[in-house]
Amino acid sequence: MAVPKKRTSLSKKKIRKNLWRKENAYSEARKAISFSKSISKKIDLIVKNWLS
């Protein structure tokens, strides 16, 4: 016989959502940092070529 599942509490839902958001934010921050590093390297090369 089919039995309905127990409803998850709001606090558990919030914990899961916050964990997902933190992981997502962490990966986005890593991408942004690596992107800014690559841009700064390109700018350094351009400046070095321009000065010499």
C-alpha positions as CSV (number, residue, x, y, z in Angstrom):
1,M,0.0,0.0,0.0
2,A,1.3,3.5,-0.9
3,V,2.3,5.7,2.0
4,P,2.8,9.4,1.6
5,K,6.3,10.7,2.3
6,K,6.9,12.7,5.5
7,R,7.0,16.4,4.8
8,T,10.5,18.0,5.2
9,S,10.6,20.8,7.7
10,L,11.3,24.4,6.6
11,S,14.5,24.5,8.5
12,K,15.9,21.5,6.6
13,K,14.8,23.1,3.3
14,K,16.6,26.4,4.3
15,I,19.8,24.6,5.2
16,R,19.9,22.7,1.9
17,K,19.2,25.9,-0.1
18,N,21.8,27.9,1.7
19,L,24.4,25.1,1.2
20,W,23.7,25.1,-2.5
21,R,23.9,28.9,-2.7
22,K,27.2,28.9,-0.9
23,E,28.7,26.4,-3.2
24,N,27.4,28.2,-6.3
25,A,28.7,31.5,-5.0
26,Y,32.1,30.0,-4.2
27,S,32.5,28.6,-7.8
28,E,31.4,32.0,-9.3
29,A,33.9,33.8,-7.1
30,R,36.7,31.4,-8.2
31,K,35.8,32.1,-11.9
32,A,35.8,35.8,-11.3
33,I,39.2,35.8,-9.6
34,S,40.8,33.7,-12.4
35,F,39.3,35.9,-15.0
36,S,40.7,39.0,-13.3
37,K,44.1,37.4,-13.1
38,S,44.1,36.6,-16.8
39,I,43.1,40.2,-17.6
40,S,45.8,41.7,-15.4
41,K,48.4,39.5,-17.1
42,K,47.3,40.7,-20.5
43,I,47.4,44.3,-19.4
44,D,51.0,43.8,-18.0
45,L,52.1,42.4,-21.4
46,I,50.5,45.3,-23.2
47,V,52.2,47.8,-20.9
48,K,55.6,46.1,-21.2
49,N,55.4,46.1,-25.0
50,W,54.2,49.7,-25.1
51,L,57.1,50.9,-22.8
52,S,59.8,49.1,-24.7
